[in-house]
Amino acid sequence: MTDLTITPGSIVLLAGFDDIPSHQFLVDEVFEDCITGTALTGPLAGEYGEPDIALVLQVLSRPT
């Protein structure tokens, strides 16, 4: 099972939704039901977002 411990500064892989494919996302804040931050890849790269935490497929890296 994948460890989904998400912290500020983590880079996560978000599931695709609507016409947006899966993409990497830099986490700024973590809430009970969502995260906030900036898309790093894909058509939303550079855009701020507040995706539902259920969209997180994998934690790719954590801050050191």
Steps between C-alpha positions, in 0.01 A plus 500: 500500500624849417577733790281807451643709783474844339682800646559856377784492248409152375465433130204274427351337193137600449252285311362637177159666502273648234737560203809544721746205506687382809758755607753591768397750767706687762313510832484827698242406765321182607142502628266218599334476158730689260848626433612833359795576279627530145487264203850418378420310180220467248270766355453665840876538568562812706137533607384510862244237599307340784449138393310249710740285700331192348666590166848430641627176347855503633746709699800543268729689740500666838700798624827414669 
